[in-house]
Structure formats: structure tokens, C-alpha cells
Amino acid sequence: MPLLEAFSGLLDSLVFLWKGPVSVIFQFGQHSLDTETVELKAGSVAVDLEPQTFLLLQFLIENRDRVVSKDEIFEAVWEGRIVADSTLGFAVNAARRAVDDDGKAQAVIRTFPRRGFRFVAPVVEAQVEEVIDEAGTDNPLTPRQKARSSSDEPRDGTAATRPGAARRWRMPAIAAALVVIIAAGGLAGWQPWVTKVEVANPEKLAFPLPDKPSIAVLPFENLSSDAKQDYLSDGITENITTALSRVADMFVIPRTTTRTYNGKPVKVAQVAEELGVRYVLEGSVQRSGDQVRVTATLIDAIKGHQIWTERYDREVKDTFALQDDIALNVLTELEVKFTRGENARAMRGNTQSLEAYQQLARGLRLYRRFTKDGNAEARQLFEEAVESDPEYALAWYLLGWTHQVLAVRGWTDDPAQATALALELTHKALAIDPSGGAPYMLLADISAREGRYDEAITYSEKAVALLPSNAIAVAALGRILIFAGRPEEALAPMQIVKRFNPITPPNLSRTEGLAYHSLGRYDEAITALERARARNPKGVQPLAFLALTYADLGRMEEARAMAQKVLEVSPGFKVKGFVNILTFKDRTKTERVRATLLRLGLPE
């Protein structure tokens, strides 16, 4: 009985804590903000707000007697987390729109350059006290209101003296009461606020967990009815992955690996086990006109529950701030310690021009077709992207690649001019963003094709240093080492990067196969090349290298079968075009490849 009575008493206290004693309604113009119901109304109509926007409005109103700084807002609204300035800017703009204000009029929320923000509209404050009947009966609580204008309030600027601050003490008290209730009732394991998911089996992990937070960002699902909007969900996934991977204390599975789950109904536990990570971020994107809804959920696959989830309803033009916000929320929830400098690097590189972003995303899809027409269409879109945003480093770099491809594939009458233009565009990209690793891959390719192998290796090593988990960068370094006559050195970095890419990308397996072939380890070459072929059945290079390997083993029937498959996959295949991509320092190796392919019946 004593325990039951104590339990009942705690529940009564909890009810009191939850209901009262004080709530505040701030009225300004036609709007009212209720701190108890957490609701903003325009007249009698509720205004839909994200939680941070509501908290920002409340904080500005409660401190309307002064200018509040960005740091104060970050501390009060985002609880001290490192947040991009663009996220604060979005929240201020959203708050203004919600109260029929804008950045030009600033009739409600005024910006004070280099100082902060202040709520300047006149406010009437309605204090609602909920009082239990004096007789102690079970009569309903009786509301009693009194209104005060903002001029009647104390002007010391301390939020704690304001009625709106009265409910702040309630939540810690409620939490404390809940802890006591759970302990008293023997329900310590009961956690109704945690969403459970299937638990990953640590014994089934493909690799041991790293000694720092490990995460895979699954492809965000496009829930729009228009498949043409895939570029938006792809771009959001790519940029969040890139932002996280630039923080030193994070282990991030590259996009080249997680892309394999695109469109597949996979479970979080399966992803964690296959990739050897603890955390998984998944989400969805739905666009309607100029509006976009993005949902993101961070999951601890080992414990089997959601850590954090958020829904963002934004205008499409605010996609960049949204991506930054998701990445920073992940870092904060995982308690990753990172510096302001790392924060700046993680959020760098994304254009603030929606038009440029969309042009590049569409161009990248065309470029990845690796066809003459696709390359031409991609080049046009990349040119439009740099016109929309001349400071878009990634667009300049990709534009450079479209010109280099012309030279490499023989799609131009003046390859030297195409390479010269590619070189110029690459240096322009580096001038805009010196921390970008990708441009060094293009510089390395140009140097290798012009016979400057030591310079090419230096450039490629620089790319890998800046992009240590990037399978494409490591594969590029491996190819250059192979062509430079150092295939044994190519294998080590490829083995390391496989930890980041448990589902090995085909280009990495292909390069690994070429290294083994160059070392005369033909059986291992066949294993790697077959793995590349399985991952990309329409890839020509793995088939051609398999034909070469079988021929070198004297297994001519299998070699001819592979040569035939080359023609089935690519009817227009020409030996001359294929050997043109092989830049062996020892040109006799190139000639030997050419002679073998011709002997297998492939056209000159």
C-alpha cells in the first residue's frame, strides 16, 4: 500500500506539473503564440511551423527588449549545437513568413547587422493561471486570465523573469518524476519513446566496427510521382555523405557503395552487417511544385532503435541549408567532436544557386552514360551551371572532364586542344576550392597520358590524401601506378579502401584485376575481373581484360568467348580505341595488348 500510495501521489504531482501553473499567450497584430500548446495562430487559423522556428519566435518575443546575438540563439534554440549560418538564416526567414513579415519590411523581426536580431512588433501578453478549486474537490480547473502590454513588463532583459519562462522548469521536473515512477514500478526497461528496429548481429558484421562512429547514408527515396525528380534525392544523399566524410572523427561508407541499395527494399540490420557500420541514416524526398518535404532518420543498428528523426518542409531553394542541417544533426547526435574549421570544410563546395545545382545534377547523370552524345549533353549542362554560379568549383572540374574525355575517346579532331582546355578548367576549379581532391585526379590523368608519370603519381596521391575513402580516387592511383610499371604498389591502397567499400565498386575490382594481371598472378586477376563483371555486366573493360588474361594463360577458347561477349555488349568496339586508354610507360605492353586482342578476332 505505501508503494501504491506513493505511486499515486507521484502521478498526481505529474498531472499538476504537466497542466500548470502558468502558460502564456503572446498577441501581436493578428497573431498569437501560445507557449503551452506550442502553437502560432493567425486569427483563429493555426500556422504550421517547424519546432526550431517556433522556438526561435518564442525566444525573440521573450527577449524583445533587446537585440539577441546569433550565439544566444544557437544556445537557446539549438541547445549549443554547431549550426550552419544558413540554417539560422532559413529559420529567421521562415519565422518572418509565418508572421507576415519579410526581410525588406522587417516590421516584426529586425536584423541588426553584426549584432543579431530583435522582435520589434508591439506585444500584448496574456497570462493564464490554472487554479484548483479552493475546496479541494474534483471540479475542473478554472482558468483566470489577465492581460498586460509589453510596456508593463520588467525591462531587465532576463528571460527567467518573464511569464513565458515559467513552463521551463516543468519538463525537468516531469522527467524526474517519470524516473521515480519507472523505478518505483520496476519498469526501468520500459522506453515508449524509442522506436525499435531490427537489431544487427555484431557477429555477422562483415568487418569489426571502427574505433570511431561509423555510418552509411542510404539513398534517400524519391516519393514524388515524377521519376525526373530522382536527381534531387540523389543530390541530397550525395551531399550529406560528402559533408560527413570530411569530418576526421567519422567513418563514412562512400556513396559509390551505398548507391547499390538504390531502389531495393533492404533492412537497416542487413546494411549494417554487410557494410560493417553501427549507424544508418535513411530518408525520403517528396517534391510538389516549389515545395519539398524531406524526412531523415538516424538509426543505431546495433541497439536497434532510432536516435533521431526529423521532417523538413521547405522550399526547394532552401535545399542546401536543409542538407547542412541534417549533416550537423547527425554529428551532434553521435557526439562527434569537430571544429569550426571542419564544419566549414564539410559545408563547403555546394553552390547556393539552385539552378546551378540542378543543372549539374542532370549533367552528371548524362556524363555517367559514357557515350559521345551523353558527354556532349553533359558538357552543355555543366557550362550552364558555371554560368549560373561562376564559383561552383565542382561544375568547373566536371566540365574539364568532358573535354578530356573527347581527347581520350577520340571524339575530337584536335585532342591536344581538348586536353589543354581540360587543364585550364581544372586549375580554375582548384583556384576556387583548393581543398577539393577530385581535380587532382584529372591532373594526374593528363600528366600520365603525356608521359609524366612521377608527376601523375604525385597528383593522384594528393587526391587520395584529400579523399582517403574514395574508391574512385584509389582506383585512379592504382591505374597510374600500374601504367608506371609499379603494379605491386597499387594493391596496398586498394586493400585499405575496401574497408570503406565492402561492396567493392566495379572500377576498383577492375583495377585490382589489372594489377594482378601485370604481376602475372592470373588466377587472382580472373577472380577480381569476374567480380567487376558481376557488379557491372555491361562493362566492356572487365570483359576485354578477362579475354587478355585467359589468352596469357593459354586458355584460348575461354579468351575467344570473352572477346565475343565484348562485341555483344559493345557492337562498336574497336581495338584502337581500347588501347588508347592504356597509358603504359613501357609501350611494348600496349602493343602486346593490341596484338592479342586482334588475334582474338576483335576489330582494329
C-alpha positions as CSV (number, residue, x, y, z in Angstrom):
1,M,0.0,0.0,0.0
2,P,2.7,2.6,0.8
3,L,4.3,2.0,-2.6
4,L,0.9,2.3,-4.3
5,E,0.1,5.5,-2.4
6,A,3.5,6.9,-3.3
7,F,2.9,5.9,-6.9
8,S,-0.5,7.6,-6.9
9,G,0.9,10.7,-5.3
10,L,3.7,11.0,-7.9
11,L,1.1,10.6,-10.7
12,D,-0.9,13.4,-9.1
13,S,2.2,15.6,-9.0
14,L,3.0,14.7,-12.6
15,V,-0.5,15.8,-13.7
16,F,0.0,19.1,-11.8
17,L,3.4,19.6,-13.3
18,W,2.0,19.0,-16.8
19,K,-1.0,21.2,-16.5
20,G,0.2,24.2,-14.7
21,P,0.7,26.5,-13.0
22,V,1.2,29.1,-15.8
23,S,1.0,29.4,-19.6
24,V,1.5,32.5,-21.7
25,I,-0.1,33.7,-24.9
26,F,1.7,36.5,-26.7
27,Q,-0.5,38.5,-29.0
28,F,0.9,40.8,-31.7
29,G,-1.1,42.1,-34.6
30,Q,-3.5,39.4,-35.8
31,H,-1.1,36.7,-34.5
32,S,-1.0,34.9,-31.2
33,L,1.7,32.5,-29.9
34,D,0.7,30.1,-27.1
35,T,3.7,28.7,-25.2
36,E,1.6,26.0,-23.6
37,T,0.0,24.4,-26.7
38,V,3.2,25.3,-28.7
39,E,1.0,26.9,-31.4
40,L,1.1,30.0,-33.6
41,K,-2.2,31.3,-34.9
42,A,-3.1,34.0,-37.5
43,G,-6.6,34.9,-36.1
44,S,-8.2,31.6,-35.5
45,V,-6.1,29.7,-38.1
46,A,-3.1,27.6,-36.9
47,V,0.2,28.3,-38.7
48,D,2.3,25.2,-39.4
49,L,5.8,25.7,-38.1
50,E,8.9,23.5,-37.7
51,P,9.9,23.2,-34.0
52,Q,13.1,25.3,-34.3
53,T,11.1,28.1,-36.0
54,F,8.6,28.1,-33.1
55,L,11.4,28.1,-30.5
56,L,13.1,31.0,-32.4
57,L,9.9,33.1,-32.4
58,Q,9.3,32.4,-28.7
59,F,12.9,33.2,-27.8
60,L,12.8,36.5,-29.7
61,I,9.5,37.5,-28.2
62,E,10.6,36.7,-24.7
63,N,13.7,38.8,-25.2
64,R,12.0,41.6,-27.2
65,D,13.5,44.3,-25.0
66,R,17.0,43.8,-26.6
67,V,19.0,42.6,-29.5
68,V,19.9,38.9,-29.2
69,S,23.1,37.6,-30.8
70,K,23.5,34.6,-33.1
71,D,25.3,32.7,-30.3
72,E,22.5,33.3,-27.9
73,I,20.0,31.9,-30.4
74,F,22.2,28.9,-31.2
75,E,22.4,28.2,-27.4
76,A,18.6,28.7,-26.7
77,V,17.1,27.2,-29.9
78,W,19.7,24.6,-30.9
79,E,21.0,23.9,-27.4
80,G,24.5,25.0,-28.3
81,R,25.0,22.6,-31.3
82,I,27.1,23.9,-34.1
83,V,24.7,25.0,-36.8
84,A,25.4,26.5,-40.2
85,D,24.6,30.2,-40.5
86,S,22.4,29.2,-43.5
87,T,20.2,27.2,-41.1
88,L,19.7,30.2,-38.9
89,G,19.0,32.3,-41.9
90,F,16.4,29.9,-43.0
91,A,14.7,29.8,-39.6
92,V,14.6,33.6,-39.4
93,N,13.1,33.8,-42.9
94,A,10.6,31.1,-42.0
95,A,9.6,33.0,-38.8
96,R,9.1,36.2,-40.8
97,R,6.9,34.4,-43.3
98,A,4.8,32.9,-40.6
99,V,4.0,36.3,-39.1
100,D,3.5,38.1,-42.5
101,D,6.9,39.8,-42.3
102,D,9.8,39.8,-44.7
103,G,13.5,40.8,-44.9
104,K,12.7,44.1,-46.6
105,A,10.0,45.4,-44.3
106,Q,11.3,43.9,-41.0
107,A,8.2,45.2,-39.2
108,V,8.2,42.3,-36.8
109,I,11.7,40.8,-36.7
110,R,14.5,43.3,-37.4
111,T,18.1,42.4,-38.3
112,F,20.9,44.4,-36.7
113,P,24.0,43.8,-38.9
114,R,26.9,42.1,-37.0
115,R,24.8,42.2,-33.8
116,G,21.8,39.9,-34.1
117,F,18.0,40.1,-34.2
118,R,15.2,41.7,-32.2
119,F,11.4,41.3,-32.1
120,V,10.1,44.8,-32.6
121,A,6.4,44.5,-33.0
122,P,4.1,45.6,-30.1
123,V,3.2,42.6,-27.9
124,V,0.3,42.1,-25.5
125,E,0.9,39.2,-23.1
126,A,-1.9,37.1,-21.7
127,Q,-1.0,35.1,-18.6
128,V,-3.2,32.0,-18.0
129,E,-3.2,30.7,-14.4
130,E,-4.8,27.3,-13.8
131,V,-6.1,27.1,-10.2
132,I,-7.6,24.1,-8.3
133,D,-10.9,24.8,-6.6
134,E,-10.2,26.0,-3.0
135,A,-12.4,23.4,-1.5
136,G,-10.1,20.7,-2.9
137,T,-12.9,19.0,-4.9
138,D,-12.7,17.3,-8.2
139,N,-14.1,20.3,-10.0
140,P,-12.4,21.2,-13.4
141,L,-9.5,23.6,-13.3
142,T,-10.7,27.2,-13.6
143,P,-8.8,29.4,-16.0
144,R,-8.2,33.0,-14.9
145,Q,-6.6,35.4,-17.3
146,K,-5.1,38.9,-17.0
147,A,-3.5,40.9,-19.9
148,R,-0.5,43.1,-19.8
149,S,1.0,45.2,-22.5
150,S,4.7,44.8,-23.2
151,S,5.4,48.2,-21.6
152,D,4.2,46.8,-18.2
153,E,7.0,44.2,-18.0
154,P,10.3,44.4,-16.2
155,R,13.0,45.6,-18.6
156,D,16.0,43.8,-17.2
157,G,16.2,41.6,-20.2
158,T,16.3,38.3,-18.3
159,A,14.1,35.6,-19.7
160,A,13.7,34.0,-16.3
161,T,11.5,36.9,-15.1
162,R,9.1,36.5,-18.0
163,P,5.9,34.5,-17.6
164,G,6.8,32.6,-20.8
165,A,9.8,31.1,-18.9
166,A,7.6,29.7,-16.2
167,R,7.0,26.4,-18.0
168,R,10.7,25.8,-18.5
169,W,11.1,24.3,-15.0
170,R,8.3,21.8,-15.7
171,M,9.9,19.5,-18.2
172,P,12.9,18.7,-16.0
173,A,10.6,18.1,-13.1
174,I,8.3,15.9,-15.2
175,A,11.3,13.9,-16.3
176,A,12.5,13.5,-12.7
177,A,9.0,12.3,-11.7
178,L,8.9,9.8,-14.6
179,V,12.3,8.4,-13.5
180,V,11.0,7.9,-10.0
181,I,7.7,6.4,-11.2
182,I,9.6,3.9,-13.5
183,A,12.0,2.9,-10.8
184,A,9.2,2.5,-8.2
185,G,7.1,0.4,-10.7
186,G,10.0,-1.8,-11.7
187,L,9.7,-0.5,-15.3
188,A,13.2,0.6,-15.9
189,G,13.3,-1.2,-19.2
190,W,10.1,0.5,-20.5
191,Q,11.0,3.2,-23.1
192,P,7.9,4.0,-25.0
193,W,9.6,7.0,-26.7
194,V,12.1,4.8,-28.5
195,T,11.1,3.4,-31.9
196,K,12.5,-0.1,-32.2
197,V,14.0,-1.6,-35.4
198,E,15.5,-5.0,-36.2
199,V,18.8,-5.4,-34.4
200,A,22.0,-6.1,-36.4
201,N,24.0,-9.1,-35.1
202,P,27.6,-8.0,-34.2
203,E,28.9,-11.4,-35.0
204,K,27.6,-11.1,-38.6
205,L,29.3,-7.8,-39.3
206,A,31.5,-8.0,-42.5
207,F,34.2,-6.1,-40.6
208,P,34.9,-5.1,-37.0
209,L,33.4,-1.8,-36.1
210,P,35.9,1.1,-36.4
211,D,37.1,3.0,-33.3
212,K,35.0,6.0,-34.3
213,P,31.4,6.5,-35.2
214,S,30.7,4.6,-38.4
215,I,27.7,5.3,-40.7
216,A,26.2,4.5,-44.0
217,V,23.9,7.1,-45.7
218,L,21.3,5.1,-47.7
219,P,19.9,6.6,-50.9
220,F,17.0,8.9,-50.0
221,E,13.9,7.6,-51.6
222,N,12.1,9.8,-54.2
223,L,8.4,9.7,-53.1
224,S,7.4,12.1,-55.9
225,S,5.3,10.7,-58.7
226,D,7.8,12.2,-61.2
227,A,10.9,10.0,-61.7
228,K,12.7,13.0,-63.1
229,Q,13.0,14.2,-59.6
230,D,15.4,11.4,-58.8
231,Y,18.3,13.9,-59.2
232,L,17.0,15.8,-56.2
233,S,17.0,12.8,-53.8
234,D,20.3,11.6,-55.3
235,G,21.9,15.0,-54.8
236,I,20.7,15.2,-51.2
237,T,22.2,11.8,-50.4
238,E,25.5,12.6,-52.1
239,N,25.9,15.9,-50.4
240,I,25.1,14.7,-46.9
241,T,27.6,11.8,-47.4
242,T,30.3,14.2,-48.6
243,A,29.7,16.6,-45.7
244,L,30.0,13.7,-43.1
245,S,33.1,12.2,-44.8
246,R,35.0,15.5,-44.5
247,V,35.0,15.2,-40.7
248,A,38.1,13.4,-39.4
249,D,36.4,11.6,-36.5
250,M,33.8,9.9,-38.7
251,F,34.0,6.6,-40.6
252,V,31.6,7.1,-43.6
253,I,30.8,4.5,-46.3
254,P,31.2,6.2,-49.7
255,R,28.3,6.9,-52.0
256,T,29.7,4.6,-54.6
257,T,28.9,1.7,-52.2
258,T,25.6,2.8,-50.8
259,R,24.3,3.5,-54.3
260,T,24.0,-0.2,-54.7
261,Y,21.0,-0.2,-52.4
262,N,19.1,2.3,-54.5
263,G,15.5,1.1,-55.2
264,K,16.0,-2.1,-53.2
265,P,13.9,-3.0,-50.1
266,V,16.7,-3.6,-47.6
267,K,16.6,-3.7,-43.8
268,V,18.8,-1.5,-41.7
269,A,20.2,-4.5,-39.9
270,Q,21.2,-6.0,-43.3
271,V,23.0,-2.8,-44.3
272,A,24.9,-2.6,-41.0
273,E,26.0,-6.2,-41.2
274,E,27.1,-6.0,-44.9
275,L,29.0,-2.8,-44.6
276,G,30.3,-3.2,-41.0
277,V,28.8,0.0,-39.6
278,R,26.8,0.9,-36.4
279,Y,24.7,3.7,-37.7
280,V,22.5,4.1,-40.7
281,L,20.9,7.3,-42.0
282,E,17.8,6.8,-44.2
283,G,15.2,9.2,-45.6
284,S,12.8,10.3,-48.3
285,V,12.3,13.3,-50.5
286,Q,8.9,14.4,-51.9
287,R,8.6,17.4,-54.2
288,S,5.4,19.3,-55.1
289,G,5.9,22.4,-57.2
290,D,8.4,24.7,-55.4
291,Q,7.9,22.8,-52.1
292,V,9.9,19.8,-50.9
293,R,9.4,17.6,-47.9
294,V,12.5,15.7,-46.6
295,T,12.4,13.2,-43.8
296,A,15.6,11.9,-42.2
297,T,16.1,9.2,-39.6
298,L,19.3,8.2,-37.8
299,I,19.3,4.6,-36.5
300,D,21.6,2.7,-34.2
301,A,21.6,-0.7,-35.9
302,I,23.4,-2.4,-33.1
303,K,21.0,-1.3,-30.4
304,G,18.0,-1.5,-32.7
305,H,16.4,1.9,-32.2
306,Q,16.0,5.3,-33.8
307,I,18.3,8.0,-32.4
308,W,16.9,11.0,-34.2
309,T,14.3,11.7,-36.8
310,E,13.1,15.0,-38.4
311,R,10.8,16.2,-41.1
312,Y,11.6,19.3,-43.1
313,D,9.0,21.1,-45.1
314,R,10.9,23.7,-47.1
315,E,11.0,25.5,-50.4
316,V,13.2,23.8,-53.0
317,K,15.6,26.8,-53.0
318,D,16.4,26.0,-49.3
319,T,17.6,22.5,-50.1
320,F,21.2,23.4,-49.3
321,A,20.5,24.7,-45.8
322,L,18.4,21.6,-45.2
323,Q,21.3,19.3,-46.2
324,D,23.7,21.1,-43.9
325,D,21.2,20.9,-41.0
326,I,20.8,17.1,-41.4
327,A,24.6,16.5,-41.5
328,L,25.1,18.7,-38.4
329,N,22.3,17.0,-36.6
330,V,23.9,13.6,-37.3
331,L,27.3,14.8,-36.0
332,T,25.7,16.2,-32.9
333,E,23.6,13.2,-32.1
334,L,26.7,10.9,-32.4
335,E,28.6,13.3,-30.1
336,V,31.3,13.7,-32.7
337,K,33.8,16.4,-31.7
338,F,34.6,18.6,-34.6
339,T,36.0,22.1,-35.0
340,R,34.5,25.1,-36.7
341,G,37.1,24.7,-39.4
342,E,35.9,21.1,-40.1
343,N,32.4,22.4,-40.1
344,A,33.3,25.0,-42.8
345,R,35.1,22.3,-44.8
346,A,32.1,19.9,-44.5
347,M,29.7,22.5,-45.8
348,R,31.9,24.0,-48.5
349,G,31.5,23.2,-52.2
350,N,27.8,23.2,-52.5
351,T,26.6,26.1,-54.6
352,Q,23.9,28.3,-53.2
353,S,22.4,28.6,-56.7
354,L,19.5,26.1,-57.0
355,E,19.6,26.5,-60.8
356,A,23.3,25.6,-61.0
357,Y,22.8,22.7,-58.6
358,Q,20.0,21.2,-60.8
359,Q,22.0,21.8,-64.0
360,L,25.0,19.9,-62.6
361,A,22.9,17.0,-61.2
362,R,21.2,16.5,-64.6
363,G,24.5,16.8,-66.4
364,L,26.2,14.2,-64.1
365,R,23.5,11.6,-65.0
366,L,24.2,12.2,-68.7
367,Y,28.0,12.1,-68.2
368,R,27.9,8.8,-66.4
369,R,26.4,7.2,-69.6
370,F,30.0,7.4,-71.1
371,T,28.6,7.9,-74.6
372,K,29.6,10.6,-77.1
373,D,26.1,12.1,-77.1
374,G,25.8,11.9,-73.3
375,N,29.2,13.6,-72.9
376,A,28.1,16.4,-75.3
377,E,24.8,17.0,-73.4
378,A,26.5,16.9,-70.1
379,R,29.1,19.4,-71.2
380,Q,26.3,21.8,-72.2
381,L,24.7,21.5,-68.8
382,F,28.0,22.0,-66.9
383,E,28.6,25.1,-69.0
384,E,25.1,26.4,-67.9
385,A,25.9,25.5,-64.3
386,V,29.1,27.7,-64.2
387,E,27.1,30.5,-65.9
388,S,24.5,30.3,-63.1
389,D,27.3,30.2,-60.5
390,P,30.8,31.1,-61.6
391,E,32.1,30.0,-58.2
392,Y,30.9,26.4,-58.5
393,A,34.2,24.5,-58.3
394,L,32.6,21.1,-58.9
395,A,31.0,22.2,-62.1
396,W,34.3,23.6,-63.5
397,Y,36.0,20.3,-62.7
398,L,33.4,18.2,-64.4
399,L,33.3,20.5,-67.4
400,G,37.1,19.8,-67.6
401,W,36.5,16.1,-67.7
402,T,34.1,16.3,-70.6
403,H,36.8,17.9,-72.7
404,Q,39.4,15.3,-71.5
405,V,37.1,12.5,-72.5
406,L,36.9,14.0,-76.0
407,A,40.7,13.6,-76.3
408,V,40.8,10.1,-74.7
409,R,38.0,8.6,-76.6
410,G,39.0,10.1,-80.0
411,W,35.8,12.2,-80.2
412,T,37.6,15.3,-81.4
413,D,39.8,16.3,-84.3
414,D,42.1,18.3,-82.0
415,P,42.8,16.2,-78.9
416,A,45.6,18.5,-77.8
417,Q,43.3,21.5,-77.7
418,A,40.7,19.5,-75.7
419,T,43.3,18.4,-73.1
420,A,44.6,22.0,-72.8
421,L,41.1,23.2,-72.1
422,A,40.6,20.4,-69.6
423,L,43.8,21.5,-67.8
424,E,42.7,25.1,-67.7
425,L,39.3,24.3,-66.3
426,T,40.8,22.0,-63.6
427,H,43.1,24.7,-62.4
428,K,40.1,27.1,-62.2
429,A,38.3,24.6,-60.0
430,L,41.3,24.4,-57.7
431,A,41.6,28.1,-57.5
432,I,38.0,28.3,-56.2
433,D,38.3,25.4,-53.8
434,P,41.9,24.3,-53.0
435,S,40.7,21.6,-50.6
436,G,38.9,19.7,-53.4
437,G,40.5,16.3,-54.1
438,A,38.8,15.4,-57.3
439,P,40.6,17.9,-59.6
440,Y,43.9,16.3,-58.8
441,M,42.6,13.1,-60.4
442,L,42.1,14.9,-63.7
443,L,45.6,16.5,-63.4
444,A,47.0,13.0,-62.8
445,D,45.3,11.6,-65.8
446,I,46.5,14.4,-68.1
447,S,50.1,14.0,-66.7
448,A,50.1,10.2,-67.2
449,R,48.9,10.5,-70.8
450,E,51.6,12.9,-71.5
451,G,54.3,10.6,-70.1
452,R,55.0,12.5,-66.8
453,Y,54.4,9.5,-64.5
454,D,56.1,10.8,-61.4
455,E,54.0,14.0,-61.6
456,A,50.9,11.9,-62.2
457,I,51.6,9.8,-59.1
458,T,52.1,12.9,-57.0
459,Y,48.8,14.4,-58.2
460,S,47.0,11.1,-57.6
461,E,48.5,10.7,-54.1
462,K,47.3,14.2,-53.3
463,A,43.8,13.2,-54.4
464,V,43.8,10.1,-52.2
465,A,45.1,12.2,-49.2
466,L,42.1,14.5,-49.6
467,L,39.7,11.7,-50.3
468,P,41.0,8.7,-48.3
469,S,37.8,6.6,-48.5
470,N,37.0,7.4,-52.1
471,A,37.2,4.2,-54.2
472,I,37.4,6.2,-57.5
473,A,40.5,8.2,-56.3
474,V,42.2,5.0,-55.0
475,A,41.4,3.1,-58.3
476,A,42.8,6.1,-60.3
477,L,46.1,6.0,-58.2
478,G,46.2,2.2,-58.8
479,R,45.9,2.5,-62.5
480,I,48.6,5.1,-62.7
481,L,51.0,3.0,-60.6
482,I,50.3,0.0,-62.9
483,F,50.9,2.0,-66.1
484,A,54.1,3.4,-64.5
485,G,55.4,-0.1,-64.0
486,R,54.7,-0.4,-60.3
487,P,51.7,-2.7,-60.0
488,E,52.7,-4.2,-56.7
489,E,52.4,-0.7,-55.1
490,A,48.9,-0.4,-56.4
491,L,47.5,-3.3,-54.4
492,A,48.1,-1.9,-50.9
493,P,45.8,1.2,-51.1
494,M,43.1,-0.9,-52.8
495,Q,43.1,-3.3,-49.9
496,I,42.7,-0.4,-47.4
497,V,39.9,1.3,-49.3
498,K,37.9,-2.0,-49.4
499,R,37.1,-1.4,-45.7
500,F,35.2,1.7,-46.7
501,N,33.7,-0.1,-49.7
502,P,32.7,-3.6,-48.5
503,I,30.5,-3.9,-51.7
504,T,33.5,-3.3,-53.9
505,P,32.8,-0.9,-56.8
506,P,33.4,-2.4,-60.3
507,N,36.2,0.1,-61.2
508,L,38.1,-0.9,-58.0
509,S,37.8,-4.6,-58.8
510,R,38.8,-3.9,-62.4
511,T,41.9,-2.0,-61.4
512,E,42.8,-4.8,-58.9
513,G,42.4,-7.3,-61.7
514,L,44.7,-5.3,-64.0
515,A,47.3,-5.1,-61.2
516,Y,47.3,-8.9,-60.7
517,H,47.5,-9.4,-64.5
518,S,50.5,-7.1,-64.7
519,L,52.2,-9.2,-61.9
520,G,51.4,-12.4,-63.7
521,R,49.0,-13.5,-60.9
522,Y,46.4,-14.6,-63.5
523,D,44.1,-16.6,-61.3
524,E,43.7,-13.7,-58.8
525,A,43.2,-11.4,-61.8
526,I,40.4,-13.5,-63.1
527,T,38.7,-13.5,-59.6
528,A,38.9,-9.7,-59.4
529,L,37.7,-9.1,-63.0
530,E,34.8,-11.6,-62.7
531,R,33.8,-9.6,-59.5
532,A,33.9,-6.4,-61.6
533,R,31.9,-8.1,-64.3
534,A,29.2,-9.3,-61.9
535,R,28.9,-5.8,-60.5
536,N,28.6,-4.3,-64.0
537,P,27.6,-6.9,-66.6
538,K,27.6,-4.3,-69.4
539,G,31.1,-3.1,-68.6
540,V,33.5,-3.6,-71.6
541,Q,36.8,-3.3,-69.9
542,P,36.5,-6.2,-67.5
543,L,35.5,-8.4,-70.4
544,A,38.4,-7.2,-72.5
545,F,40.9,-7.7,-69.7
546,L,39.4,-11.2,-69.0
547,A,40.0,-12.1,-72.7
548,L,43.6,-10.9,-72.3
549,T,44.1,-12.9,-69.1
550,Y,42.7,-16.1,-70.5
551,A,44.9,-15.7,-73.6
552,D,48.0,-15.2,-71.4
553,L,47.1,-18.5,-69.6
554,G,46.8,-20.3,-72.9
555,R,43.0,-20.9,-72.4
556,M,42.2,-19.7,-75.9
557,E,38.7,-21.0,-76.1
558,E,37.6,-19.0,-73.0
559,A,39.6,-16.0,-74.3
560,R,37.6,-16.0,-77.6
561,A,34.4,-16.4,-75.7
562,M,35.2,-13.3,-73.7
563,A,36.1,-11.4,-76.9
564,Q,32.7,-12.4,-78.4
565,K,31.0,-11.1,-75.2
566,V,32.8,-7.7,-75.7
567,L,31.2,-7.4,-79.1
568,E,27.8,-8.4,-77.7
569,V,28.0,-5.7,-75.1
570,S,29.6,-3.1,-77.3
571,P,29.0,-3.8,-81.1
572,G,31.0,-0.8,-82.0
573,F,34.1,-1.8,-80.0
574,K,37.5,-1.1,-81.7
575,V,40.9,-2.3,-80.5
576,K,42.4,1.1,-81.4
577,G,40.0,2.9,-79.1
578,F,40.6,0.5,-76.2
579,V,44.4,0.6,-76.3
580,N,44.2,4.4,-76.4
581,I,43.1,4.4,-72.7
582,L,46.1,2.2,-71.7
583,T,48.9,4.5,-71.0
584,F,51.7,2.0,-70.1
585,K,55.1,3.7,-69.6
586,D,56.5,0.5,-71.3
587,R,54.9,0.9,-74.7
588,T,55.7,-2.7,-75.6
589,K,52.9,-3.7,-73.2
590,T,50.4,-1.6,-75.1
591,E,51.5,-3.2,-78.3
592,R,51.2,-6.7,-76.8
593,V,47.6,-6.0,-75.7
594,R,46.8,-4.7,-79.1
595,A,48.2,-7.8,-80.9
596,T,46.4,-10.2,-78.5
597,L,43.0,-8.6,-78.9
598,L,43.4,-8.6,-82.7
599,R,44.4,-12.3,-82.6
600,L,41.2,-13.0,-80.7
601,G,39.2,-11.6,-83.6
602,L,38.3,-8.2,-82.3
603,P,38.2,-5.4,-85.0
604,E,41.0,-2.9,-85.4
